[in-house]
Amino acid sequence: MLLGLIQNVEEKHNENKVLESCAKALEVLCDEEYAIYPRCELIRNTIIDRLVKKLRVALDNHRTRIAGVSLLTNSFSRLIEINVFFV
């Protein structure tokens, strides 16, 4: 249940403090000594895969420059989101 909530929060928010809280909760829960470790590891990998996909989309959008507006800020935002889960 908690893992699902963490995943839902990550999907809906992009604020650093919210993502940092999700990452910290996952760090605590993803302990190999806990029985939920395999499920936790799956959720963490799913979140990271989703964030990397968002980054790729942002970078593709940046390369094409929709309507002449740079989307570099969006790309950096996605990098920050990914970084939170690796710190």
ABEGO torsion letter per residue (X at the ends): XAAAAAAAAAAABABAAAAAAAAAAAAAABBAABAAAAAAAAAAAAAAAAAAAAAAAAAAAAAAGBGGBBAAAAAAAAAAAAAAAAX
